[in-house]
Amino acid sequence: MKVSIVLYDDFETLDAFGPAELFGKIPEEFHIEYVSLTGKIVNSAQGVKVWTEPLVPDEIGNAILIPGGSGARRLLEDFDSLEILKEAIEKSSYCLTISTGSALLAKTGKAFRRRMAQYEKNIFWALHTMNGVHWIEGAKWAADGKYYSSSGSMAGMDMTLGFIADILDIDVAVKIADDIGYKWDPDDECVYI
């Protein structure tokens, strides 16, 4: 399965590379690509520079992962970019969002009437930005159809392991968590719709 991780300037490094580490543990199952709306070098909020390929909706992976970060606020006002992102989300089989990455999903209209994990840091901003989204208070992560959302960076790791368990097998996800020394409880504060 191809996983397209959508990057933008000032994304949160852990939001993108935590899940990438987990997917990367089984390269025979997951191929990771880094895409952006520019197809150029993108800088994380922590200064990590990543060379990306252009985001082309017709070439999007089976799964699209949208990390959070302060740069998400800028993209919320870029309607051309949101339209490209919306098309990519529609063509993907799965969409995973972490923290403020959920705002980008919501702004495309694809989260309307969906249940999503409540962003833990700034709920007032999230509620204002994401009209029509049903928030699940206290959930670390949630799955609603093809959409997976998490409340923060570490919850994004839990969500990714949950996704891997859903797609492959729970034993595979547990082994990955053990291999990297991550304490994961598959039943901890997750919600399936």
Residue, then its C-alpha position, 0 to 999 in steps of 0.5 A: m500500500k502506498v502511503s502519501i504523507v502530505l507536508y507543508d512548511d511548519f508541519e510538526t516533525l513527529d506528526a509526520f515521521g512518527p507514523a513514517e517510522l511505523f509504516g517503514k517497519i514493514p516496507e513489504e506492506f507500505h511504500i511511503e512517499y512525501v508530497s507537497l503542494t509545491g513539490k519542493i523542499v518543505n521545512s518542518a516547524q523544527g527545521v527539518k528539511v524534506w524534499t517532496e514530490p508534487l501532490v498530484p491527486d491522480e497519483i495519490g497513494n491508497a492512504i493519505l496522511i495529513p500531519g498537524g502544525s502551525g503551517a496548517r493555519r496558512l493552508l486553511e486560507d489557500f483555496d486552490s491548495l485545499e481543492i487539490l487536497k480535497e481531490a486527493i482525499e476523494k481518490s484515496s482509500y483512507c485518510l489519516t489526520i493528526s492534530t491540526g491536520s484535521a482542520l485541513l480535512a474539515k476545510t475541504g468539506k470531507a469531514f462534514r458529519r464525521r466523528m473525529a478525535q477532538y484536537e487537544k491543544n486548542i479546542f476553541w480554534a478547532l471548533h470555530t474552524m470545523n463546523g459540521v464535525h462531530w467531536i469526540e471529547g477525550a478520544k485519543w483517536a477515532a476511525d469513521g469509515k475511511y477517515y482516521s483522526s487523532s488528537g495530538s502527536m503521540a495519539g497519532m502514533d496510536m492511531t497509526l498502529g490502530f490503522i495498521a492493525d485494521i489493514l493487516d493484523i493486530d499482531v503486526a501492529v503490536k510487534i511494530a510497537d514492541d520493536i521500537g519500544y513504544k508502549w501501545d494499548p490498542d484499546d486505550e481511548c479509541v473510538y470506531i464508528 
